[in-house]
């Protein structure tokens, strides 16, 4: 029997592969699993993707769980970079109005979020405005 944690890791890896594919298809240079020091001082933390000064973290959740509690932690970590983007996927996030309201309240010139199905359009919009490097 596969543990819930193993299922979550596999699900997260699938999302990261999807994001990497989108970035590659748009011919955007990126690094993945970039070490950084998180807001708790952990120097072994890894950011899912970096595009120059844009840090991207990915979270997928199909059913309820503790991932909701991790969203403010992810926001804090992304806030440590010049620009941060949270990419969400999964049925759970689509029906969690509270999370969507929280993330919308945090939008700023240095933080944004989107669902993975909106990522390509988000990146193209940034490229057109000159905000996301190629």
Buried (B, 14 or more C-beta within 10 A) or exposed (E): EEEEEEEBEEBBEEBBEBBBEBBEEBEBEBEBEBEBEBBEEEEEBEBBBBBBEBBBBBBBBBEEEEBBEEBEEBBEBBBBBEBBBBBBBBEBBBEBEEBBEBBEEBEEEBBBBBBBEEBBEBBEEBBEEEEBEE
